[in-house]
Amino acid sequence: MRHFGHLSPDVRATLFHREPAEFTADSPQRLLAVALGATLYSPATRQRLAADVIKQAKRGVVSMVLCLEDSIGDGDVAAGEDNLVRQFTELAETGSCHPGTPLPLLFIRVRTPDQIPDLVRRLGPAVRLLTGFVLPKFTALRGVPFLEALTAAEASCGQRLFAMPVLESPELLHLESRTETLQGIARTVDAYRDRVLALRLGVTDFCSAYGLRRAPDMTAYDVRIVASVIADVVNVLGRADGTGFTVTGPVWEYFRLHERMFKPQLRQSPFLGRAEELRTSLIEHAMDGLLREIELDRANGLQGKTCIHPSHVAPVHALSVVSHEEFSDAADILRPERDGGGVLRSSYTNKMNEVKPHRAWAERTLLRAEVFGVAREGVSFVELLAAGLPGTDA
């Protein structure tokens, strides 16, 4: 699979200086963590889940979480498990009927550790479609049984299974217990480093602890108590010195598409043809708050995003593409002759690139460039978003 693989080769050629690389569930862990992109959540009880997975794959989704936790009622868990087994079996039997549409990376969000080996056993041969499990309300105390269960399930089915812990517990939010909780999480995930693909942030649970809910024109970073937790999580768990993990952006929970839109950029940027149709589609899909939050996610050290609506996927992926300017800066910084350090003027002649301080940024940027591609010079977020929206690829 590849990002923007749902677009025709001709459209990709007009957009990318370097096209996104292909990857599979067997790709290196570091690359897969960045490749998650917009991870779309879906309740495990959906009766047409297999068809939904294929439909979303055709629209550019490359990772999905099928949820048995907060998205379904307590009394629906058994039915959700049964449905998951049926839907995975259907995907295993019919997925080959769609050779041009690779299935996304599929994860199951469980409630309890014992669900992990049980579901792996019940999935049988269809377990080959499973990439891993999402572990809720993760702390050192709660997390170890989940990770031990995943390790045992991996051994029993004979394939690599990843964990994605969700950091959302009150102990992490509350100031008096935050440092100890973060240190315990750090020790735990480090002990299972080969199995932890990424760490996810449960911002909705953080807000719930204080009876808060951010408005559609506010980002997670405008809620100071939430922003402080994100900062501390990145501080301890997202370092660029080789000890850190990929930390993903929090969920954007609004999908009523009537807010103020990104209209100035629409007026200033050319489209790839079918201008009015694309303009209307873009206005209907792009939301100011979501777009600002995606930008702030990256500025604060987060990659990708948890998504609960398909309309959020295209903006996340469009803003994940490396600009031609970013790529030029990163490539200049990482030239072998720059190993000794120094300062140089950027090729765009608008900034200073200081080799040693900017090296970690450059390395992360080139990894993102491998996964999401590099835009052609002059191609903006608007063109990438317009091309990625469902129905806009000729």
C-alpha positions, 0 to 999 in steps of 0.5 A: 500500500502507499499514501495517495495510492488511490489516485491515478499515476497521472494525478500523482505525477502532477502533485509529487516531486517524490511520490510516497513509497510503498509499504506493507504490514511487514515494513520496518517498525519505525516507518510503519509508525509514521505511515499510520497517518490518519487512523480511522476508528470504527465501532466493532458492531457495524454489520457491514464492517468488511465492506466499510474497510474496503470502501475506506481503503479505496478512499485512501485510508491506510490504518483503521481501529475496530473498536470494542471499547468506548465506542460501543455499549457495555452490553454489546461487547460479545456481539462486537467480538462475534461480528469482528470474527465474521467480518475478518473472515469475510475480508480474508475470503473476499479481499483478494477480489480487490487486488487494486485496493490493499487492505489498511493496517487493521487494529482491534481496540480491546477492553481487557487483556484476555480478549487478545489471545481469545480473539487471535484464536477465534480469528484463525487464518484471518488473523493474517489481516491483523496488525495489532491491538490498541490498549486502553487507559494505559499505565504501568500497572494496567499495561503489563497484562495487556502486553504480556497477553499480546506477546503470548498471542503473537507466539501462538499465531506466529506473526508479528503483532503490534501494540498501540497503548492509549494514554488517557488515564486520570493518573496521567492527567492529575498533576500530583501523579503525572510524573510517576505515571509517565515514568512508569509508562516509559519503563513499561513501553521501553521493556516492550519496545519491539512491540509498541508501534505508537502511543496514542493520546486520549484527549476526550478522556482528559477533558472528561475528567474536568467536565470539559469539551472544546468547541469546534473553533478550538484546538486541543492546545487551546485547552491549557490543562490538555496542552500541558499533558501533551507537552509532558508526554512528548517530553518524556516519551517522544524524544528524538534521541533514540529513546522516544516513540511515535506519539499520535495526534488526538481525535478531532470529534466534530464532523458537522461540516458547516464551520468557517472554512479555509477560504483564503487559501481556496481563493489564492491557489489553483486547482488541478482542473474541475475548479468549481466542483473541487472548490465546493468539495474543499469548502464542504470538507475542510474545517479551520479547527481541524486544520489548525490542530493538525499543524499544531500536532506536528509543531508539538512533536506528534505524528498522524491523528486519531480520526472518527470520521472519514472526512478527516482523513484527507486533511491529515494526509494532505498536511503530512506531505513534505513540502518542497521547501522542507525537503530541500532544507532537510536534504541540505542539512543531512549532506555528508559534507555537513557532518561537521556542523555549521550554518548555511542559508537555505536554498529558498534563501529565507532562513538559517539551517544550523546543521547540528541543532536541525539534524533530528528535525531533518531526519524526521522530515525525510522519514515523513517524506518517504512515507507521504512523499514530497510535493512539487515546487508550487504545489500546496496543501490545497491541491493535495487536499483537493486531489485526495478528496473522494471523487476528485480523481479523474 
